[in-house]
Amino acid sequence: MSETRTSSLLWEITVLVVICCCCLSAQAKYGGGSGEPNDPYQIRDANDMQAIGADANDWDKCFKLMADIDLSGYTGTEFNITGERYYDEGWVEHPFTGIFDGNDHTIVNFTWDSNDREHIGLFGYVDDPNAEIKNLGLIDPNVDAGAGLFVGALFGYLRDGIASNCYVEGGRVSGRYYVGGLVGENAAGTITSCYSMSSVSGRSFLGGLVGRNEEGTITNCYSGGSVKGSVTEGNSCIGGLVGCNYYLATIINSYSMSSVSGQNNVGAFVGHNHATINNCYSSGSVLGIKDVGGLVGDNDQEGTITNCYSLGNASGANGVGGLVGDNDQDGIITNCYSTGSVTGPNNVGGLVGYSEGTVDASFWDTETSGQTTSTGGTGKTTAEMQMQSTFEDWDFINVWNIGENQTYPYLRTYPAGDIDKDGIVNFKDLGFLALHWLEDYGAENKPPTVWITYPDDGARLMVGGVPPQTMIMAEANDYDGIVVRVEFFANDLKLGEDPDGSDGWNYLWQGYSLGWHVLTATAWDEEGLPGTSSPVNVEVWMPDPPPP
């Protein structure tokens, strides 16, 4: 064989080896696939999931989850969040614009713990009308963004994209502003058939599902768990489903079971509404200071609430309503009702605490609410509230149904027993109920949970009055029983207790001294099992006297 032919053959072999290596490399990326719509990248383990966030060049590709994944191996800030937006002498944006199909699998133990980053979630920043995350469950996420903004277990910030058939079960999500169990901020995105059952906490714009919904659409969704806001001034906007429903946003056929606490604009369903809510309800309790509602805390100008109801209790200091705390000028409430207990000293109403807007064809139960007046709406007895004739002009063919003399009206959107809200009661719903019945049957009694909602951790209390005094407020729940009393402590010394929580779990703290104090609360259930809150540190101070 000539030297020329040998060199040529060696060159051809080298080229073939390089081509084969490249092909093998491409095939080995992730767990398979090419990233195209008809051949998505296959995500098979935690390493594959971590690899997505490491390569921004793939954030416009398609992915499919092939197995349940555990991310407990990544703590702190080790996990690579997919999609980013940050400020560096101007906004720098690298959004996820592709498709991620969870394929009905779950991701457990997603963890993020940081205090200096925004847009936090499994997908931190999504921005494209064709981007979609679907068919995915997150179990026990633990997301603590500290002072970070736009924080959610699944999305930190969703712009224009789609979330469908996704859920969060258990875990907790916390940040400063725009914090949601599923999504921190939904900006013109579409969220359909999703739910969150987790604990959410922060300062403002907090929701059990979405922190703020601006120009976005939320349909067939629900939330549970707890939502706790800690801001001491300003518009806190805390809601069981959505903290703030704002500007051309829409929420349809959705509900919340969350317990909610905060300062201003606090609602068991939506804290602040400046848009549209239709065919929705809430059943959780709500505790706040100003503009507190069993459904919506503040229904702002241009806010419309239609065909909705609230079953939970509402307690606050000013502007408290069974349905809406404050219905502003141009706010509209139509075909709604409430039944929960309503308590507070100022501007309290069975249906609406304070209103300058329109309240039409809406009612409240005067017996269960404990209120005989409202700035809008009509009060009826329990018996009257269970008669179709009370709700004249309501649509009992397409929208509402009622068990005559047996039930309050309920929305036809939600048949009894339809747990996943797909419009039918099937074996999936019954299986869900059976699973939870089996979990509870014979289980060990669990302690109640309790947290102090006022004053905030780190608050400064100025001495005033003789003796000096301030109200300590707490929220308490018991998963498998009833909270029978809550005790309040300062520096491990018992101050006193609230024996029944008839006006919320509160205690008037009097005669405190200057300096720092550590406040805690202990809730007791009917079997004598206690649960204690996290400590709240407050400083009592006195201003300097004016110069002579």
C-alpha positions in Angstrom: 0.0 0.0 0.0 1.4 3.4 -1.0 2.2 6.1 1.5 -0.4 8.4 -0.1 -3.2 5.7 0.2 -2.2 5.0 3.8 -2.3 8.7 4.8 -5.7 9.0 3.1 -7.1 6.0 4.9 -5.8 7.2 8.2 -7.5 10.6 7.6 -10.8 8.9 6.7 -10.7 6.8 9.9 -9.9 9.9 12.0 -12.9 11.7 10.5 -15.2 8.7 11.2 -14.0 8.5 14.8 -14.7 12.2 15.4 -18.1 11.9 13.8 -18.9 8.8 15.9 -17.7 10.5 19.1 -19.9 13.5 18.3 -22.9 11.3 17.7 -22.3 9.4 20.9 -21.9 12.7 22.8 -25.2 14.0 21.4 -27.0 10.8 22.2 -25.6 10.7 25.7 -26.9 14.2 26.6 -29.4 13.9 29.4 -31.2 10.5 29.4 -31.8 10.5 25.6 -33.7 12.5 23.0 -32.7 15.4 20.8 -34.7 18.2 22.5 -37.1 18.5 19.6 -40.9 18.5 20.1 -41.3 15.0 18.7 -38.1 13.7 20.4 -37.8 15.6 23.7 -34.7 15.3 26.0 -35.4 12.5 28.5 -34.9 13.5 32.2 -34.3 10.3 34.2 -32.5 11.4 37.4 -31.4 14.3 39.5 -28.2 14.7 37.5 -30.3 15.3 34.3 -32.5 17.8 36.1 -29.4 19.6 37.4 -27.9 19.7 33.9 -30.9 21.6 32.5 -30.1 24.6 34.6 -26.4 24.4 33.8 -26.9 25.0 30.1 -28.8 28.1 29.1 -28.4 27.0 25.4 -31.0 24.3 26.1 -33.6 26.6 27.6 -35.6 26.7 24.4 -35.7 22.9 24.0 -38.3 20.3 24.9 -37.9 18.0 27.9 -39.9 15.0 29.3 -39.6 13.6 32.8 -39.2 9.8 32.7 -39.2 8.9 36.4 -39.9 10.4 39.8 -36.8 12.4 41.0 -35.4 13.2 44.4 -33.4 16.4 44.6 -32.4 16.1 48.3 -28.8 15.8 47.3 -28.8 19.6 46.5 -28.9 22.0 49.4 -28.4 25.7 49.9 -27.9 27.2 46.4 -26.4 24.1 44.8 -29.3 23.4 42.5 -29.1 25.0 39.1 -32.3 27.0 38.6 -33.6 27.0 35.1 -34.2 30.5 33.7 -32.8 33.7 35.2 -33.3 37.4 35.4 -31.2 39.7 37.4 -30.0 43.3 37.6 -26.5 44.3 36.6 -26.5 47.9 35.4 -29.7 46.9 33.6 -31.8 43.8 33.5 -30.1 40.7 32.3 -32.6 38.0 31.1 -32.1 34.4 30.1 -35.6 32.9 30.3 -36.8 29.4 29.8 -38.8 29.4 26.6 -39.2 25.6 26.0 -41.6 22.9 27.1 -41.2 20.6 30.1 -43.6 17.7 30.4 -43.6 16.1 33.8 -45.3 13.1 32.4 -47.3 12.7 35.6 -44.1 12.2 37.6 -43.0 14.0 40.8 -39.9 15.9 42.0 -39.4 15.7 45.7 -37.2 17.8 48.1 -36.4 20.7 45.8 -34.5 23.0 48.1 -33.2 26.5 47.8 -31.9 28.6 50.7 -30.5 32.1 49.9 -31.0 35.7 50.8 -29.5 37.6 47.8 -31.3 36.4 44.7 -34.6 37.0 42.9 -36.7 34.9 40.6 -36.5 31.7 42.6 -38.3 28.4 41.7 -37.6 25.2 40.0 -38.0 27.4 36.9 -36.9 30.8 38.0 -37.9 32.9 34.9 -40.2 31.8 32.1 -41.0 34.2 29.3 -42.6 33.0 26.0 -46.2 32.5 24.9 -45.2 29.0 23.7 -43.3 28.0 26.9 -45.2 25.4 29.0 -44.7 23.4 32.1 -47.2 20.6 32.5 -48.2 17.3 34.2 -45.7 17.8 37.1 -45.9 17.5 40.9 -43.6 18.9 43.5 -43.5 17.2 46.8 -42.2 18.8 50.0 -40.2 21.7 48.4 -38.3 23.9 50.8 -37.7 27.3 49.3 -36.4 30.1 51.5 -35.4 33.2 49.5 -35.0 35.4 52.5 -35.4 39.0 51.2 -35.7 37.7 47.6 -38.6 38.7 45.3 -40.6 36.6 42.8 -40.5 33.3 44.6 -42.5 30.1 44.0 -41.9 26.4 44.3 -42.4 25.8 40.5 -42.1 29.3 39.0 -40.5 32.4 40.4 -41.8 34.5 37.4 -44.1 33.2 34.7 -44.6 35.7 31.8 -46.9 34.7 28.9 -46.2 31.0 29.3 -48.5 28.1 30.4 -48.7 26.0 33.5 -51.2 23.1 33.4 -51.9 20.1 35.6 -49.1 21.0 38.0 -49.2 20.9 41.8 -47.3 21.4 45.0 -47.9 19.2 48.1 -46.4 19.9 51.5 -43.2 21.9 52.1 -42.9 25.6 52.5 -42.1 28.7 50.3 -40.9 32.0 51.8 -39.5 35.3 50.4 -40.0 39.0 50.7 -42.5 40.1 48.0 -44.4 38.3 45.3 -44.4 34.8 46.9 -46.7 32.0 46.0 -47.0 28.3 46.7 -46.8 27.5 43.0 -45.9 30.8 41.2 -44.4 34.0 42.6 -45.7 36.3 39.8 -48.0 35.4 36.9 -47.6 38.2 34.3 -50.0 37.5 31.4 -49.5 33.7 31.8 -52.1 31.0 31.9 -52.5 28.7 34.9 -54.9 25.8 34.4 -55.9 22.8 36.6 -53.1 23.4 39.2 -53.1 23.4 43.0 -50.8 24.1 46.0 -51.1 22.6 49.5 -48.1 24.2 51.2 -47.1 26.9 53.7 -46.3 30.3 52.3 -44.8 33.3 54.2 -43.3 36.6 53.5 -44.0 40.4 53.7 -46.3 41.4 50.9 -48.1 40.0 47.8 -48.4 36.5 49.1 -50.8 33.8 47.8 -51.3 30.1 48.5 -51.1 29.5 44.7 -49.8 32.8 43.2 -48.3 35.9 44.8 -49.5 38.4 42.2 -51.6 37.7 39.1 -51.2 40.6 36.7 -53.0 40.3 33.3 -52.8 36.5 33.9 -55.6 33.9 33.8 -56.1 31.3 36.5 -58.7 28.6 35.8 -59.8 25.4 37.7 -57.2 25.8 40.4 -57.2 25.6 44.2 -55.0 26.0 47.3 -54.7 24.9 50.9 -52.2 25.1 53.7 -51.4 28.4 55.3 -50.4 31.9 54.1 -48.8 34.3 56.5 -47.8 37.9 55.9 -45.7 39.9 58.3 -45.5 43.4 57.0 -46.5 46.1 59.5 -47.4 48.9 57.2 -48.5 49.5 53.6 -50.6 47.2 51.4 -49.6 43.7 52.4 -52.0 41.9 49.9 -52.3 38.4 51.4 -54.7 35.9 49.9 -55.5 32.2 50.2 -55.2 31.7 46.5 -53.8 34.9 45.1 -52.3 37.8 47.0 -53.0 40.5 44.4 -55.3 40.0 41.4 -54.4 43.0 39.3 -55.1 44.8 36.0 -56.9 42.7 33.4 -56.3 39.5 35.4 -59.0 36.8 35.7 -59.7 34.0 38.2 -62.4 31.6 37.2 -63.7 28.3 38.7 -61.2 28.2 41.5 -61.3 28.0 45.3 -59.1 28.2 48.4 -59.1 26.3 51.7 -56.1 28.1 53.1 -55.9 29.8 56.5 -54.6 33.3 56.0 -53.2 36.0 58.2 -51.6 39.4 57.6 -52.0 43.1 58.1 -53.9 45.0 55.4 -55.8 43.8 52.4 -56.1 40.2 53.6 -58.6 37.8 52.1 -59.2 34.0 52.4 -59.2 33.9 48.6 -57.7 37.1 47.3 -56.1 39.9 49.3 -56.4 42.8 46.8 -58.6 42.5 43.7 -58.4 45.1 40.9 -59.6 42.7 38.2 -62.1 39.8 37.7 -63.1 37.0 40.0 -65.9 34.7 38.7 -67.4 31.4 40.0 -65.1 31.0 43.0 -65.3 30.3 46.7 -63.2 30.1 49.9 -63.6 28.1 53.1 -60.5 29.0 55.1 -60.3 31.4 58.0 -58.7 34.9 57.7 -57.2 37.1 60.3 -55.9 40.7 59.7 -55.9 44.3 60.8 -57.5 46.4 58.1 -59.6 45.4 55.0 -60.1 41.8 55.9 -62.6 39.6 54.0 -63.8 36.0 54.0 -63.3 36.1 50.2 -61.5 39.3 49.3 -59.8 41.8 51.6 -60.0 44.9 49.3 -62.1 45.0 46.1 -60.5 47.9 44.4 -61.7 50.2 41.6 -62.5 48.1 38.6 -62.6 45.0 40.7 -65.6 42.7 39.9 -66.7 39.7 42.0 -69.5 37.6 40.5 -71.1 34.3 41.5 -68.8 33.7 44.5 -69.2 32.8 48.1 -67.3 32.5 51.4 -67.8 30.0 54.2 -64.8 30.8 56.5 -64.5 33.1 59.5 -63.1 36.7 59.2 -61.6 38.6 62.1 -59.9 42.1 62.0 -59.8 45.6 63.5 -61.2 47.8 60.7 -63.1 47.0 57.5 -64.0 43.4 58.1 -66.6 41.5 56.0 -67.9 38.0 55.6 -67.2 38.3 51.8 -65.3 41.6 51.3 -63.6 43.8 53.8 -63.6 47.0 51.7 -65.5 47.4 48.4 -64.0 50.6 46.9 -65.7 53.1 44.6 -66.5 51.4 41.3 -66.0 47.9 42.9 -68.8 45.6 41.9 -70.2 42.5 43.8 -72.9 40.5 42.2 -74.7 37.3 43.1 -72.6 36.4 46.1 -73.0 35.3 49.7 -71.2 34.6 52.9 -71.9 32.5 56.0 -68.8 32.7 58.2 -68.4 34.4 61.6 -67.3 38.1 61.3 -65.7 39.9 64.2 -64.0 43.2 64.8 -64.5 46.6 66.4 -64.8 49.0 63.4 -66.6 49.0 60.0 -67.7 45.4 60.4 -70.4 43.8 58.2 -72.0 40.4 57.7 -71.2 40.6 53.9 -69.2 43.8 53.4 -67.3 45.8 56.1 -67.2 49.1 54.2 -68.4 49.9 50.7 -68.5 52.8 48.3 -69.1 50.5 45.4 -72.0 48.4 44.1 -73.4 45.3 45.9 -76.2 43.6 44.0 -78.3 40.5 44.7 -75.9 39.4 47.4 -76.7 38.0 50.9 -75.2 36.9 54.2 -76.4 34.6 57.0 -77.2 36.8 60.0 -77.2 33.8 62.4 -73.8 32.2 61.6 -72.1 35.5 61.0 -73.1 37.1 64.3 -73.8 40.3 62.3 -77.1 41.9 61.6 -75.8 44.8 59.4 -73.6 45.3 56.4 -72.8 48.1 54.0 -74.3 46.3 51.1 -76.2 43.1 50.7 -79.2 41.6 52.4 -79.2 39.6 55.7 -81.1 36.4 55.9 -81.6 33.6 58.5 -80.0 30.2 58.0 -83.3 28.7 57.0 -83.8 31.5 54.4 -80.3 31.1 53.1 -81.2 27.4 52.2 -84.2 28.3 50.1 -83.9 29.0 46.4 -86.6 31.6 46.5 -84.3 33.8 48.5 -81.9 34.1 45.6 -84.3 35.6 43.1 -82.7 36.2 39.6 -79.8 33.9 40.3 -79.1 31.3 37.5 -80.0 28.0 39.1 -79.8 26.2 35.7 -76.3 26.9 34.5 -74.4 28.4 37.5 -75.9 27.5 40.9 -77.6 24.5 42.6 -79.1 24.1 46.0 -80.4 21.4 48.2 -83.7 23.0 49.2 -84.0 23.4 52.9 -80.7 21.5 53.4 -77.8 23.4 51.9 -76.6 26.8 51.0 -76.3 27.4 47.2 -73.2 25.9 45.6 -71.6 26.3 42.2 -72.4 23.6 39.6 -68.8 23.8 38.6 -67.9 21.7 41.6 -70.0 18.6 42.1 -69.9 17.2 45.6 -66.9 14.8 45.9 -65.1 16.2 42.9 -61.7 16.4 44.6 -59.6 17.1 41.5 -62.2 19.4 40.0 -62.3 17.7 36.6 -66.1 18.0 36.5 -66.9 14.4 37.4 -66.8 12.2 40.5 -64.7 9.2 39.7 -62.4 6.5 41.2 -59.6 9.1 41.3 -61.6 11.3 43.6 -62.7 8.4 45.8 -59.2 7.0 45.9 -57.9 10.4 47.2 -60.5 10.4 49.9 -59.8 6.8 50.9 -56.1 7.4 51.0 -56.6 10.3 53.5 -59.1 8.4 55.5 -56.6 5.5 55.8 -53.8 8.0 56.7 -55.9 9.4 59.5 -57.5 6.2 60.8 -55.7 5.1 64.0 -52.9 7.7 63.5 -51.2 9.2 66.4 -52.6 12.6 67.5 -50.7 15.4 65.9 -50.0 18.7 67.8 -51.7 21.9 66.7 -49.8 24.5 64.8 -49.7 28.1 66.0 -47.9 31.3 64.9 -47.9 34.9 66.1 -49.3 37.2 63.4 -48.8 40.5 65.4 -46.4 42.0 66.3 -43.9 41.1 63.7 -40.5 39.6 64.4 -38.1 42.5 64.9 -40.9 45.0 65.5 -40.3 48.1 67.7 -43.2 49.0 70.1 -43.3 52.5 71.4 -44.5 52.8 75.0 -47.9 54.5 75.2 -50.8 54.5 77.6 -50.9 53.8 81.3 -50.2 51.0 81.6 -48.4 50.4 78.3 -50.2 47.8 76.3 -50.4 46.1 72.9 -52.4 43.2 71.4 -50.7 40.0 70.7 -52.5 38.1 67.9 -52.0 34.5 66.8 -53.4 32.0 64.3 -53.8 28.4 65.3 -55.0 25.2 63.5 -55.2 21.5 64.4 -54.9 19.0 61.6 -56.8 16.2 63.4 -58.7 18.0 66.1 -59.7 21.3 67.7 -57.7 24.0 69.3 -59.3 24.7 72.7 -57.0 27.5 74.0 -53.9 29.5 73.2 -51.4 30.6 75.9 -49.1 33.6 75.4 -45.6 34.0 76.8 -43.0 36.7 77.1 -39.4 35.6 77.9 -40.8 32.2 78.9 -43.1 33.7 81.5 -46.8 33.1 80.9 -48.7 36.3 80.3 -52.2 34.8 80.1 -54.4 32.9 77.6 -57.3 33.1 75.2 -59.7 30.4 76.3 -61.9 30.0 73.2 -60.7 32.1 70.3 -64.1 33.5 69.8 -62.6 36.8 68.5 -59.5 35.3 67.1 -56.6 34.0 69.3 -55.5 37.3 71.0 -54.2 38.5 74.3 -53.8 42.1 75.5 -50.2 42.5 76.8 -49.9 45.1 79.5 -47.2 46.7 81.7 -44.2 45.5 79.7 -40.8 47.0 80.4 -38.3 48.7 78.0 -35.9 46.5 76.1 -36.1 43.3 74.0 -38.7 40.6 74.7 -39.2 37.1 73.2 -42.8 36.3 72.5 -44.2 32.8 72.0 -47.6 31.2 71.8 -48.7 27.7 72.7 -51.9 26.1 71.4 -53.6 23.2 73.0 -55.9 20.7 71.4 -58.8 18.8 73.1 -56.6 15.9 74.0 -54.1 18.0 75.9 -51.4 18.0 73.2 -49.5 21.4 72.9 -47.9 23.0 69.9 -45.6 26.1 70.3 -45.0 28.9 67.8 -41.6 30.1 66.6 -40.3 33.0 68.7 -41.0 36.6 67.9 -38.5 39.2 69.1 -39.8 42.7 69.8 -38.2 45.8 71.2 -40.1 48.1 73.5 -38.8 51.7 73.4 -39.6 55.2 74.6 -38.8 58.3 72.5 -36.6 61.0 74.0 -38.5 63.8 75.6 -38.6 67.1 73.7 -36.0 69.6 74.6 -37.0 72.2 77.2 
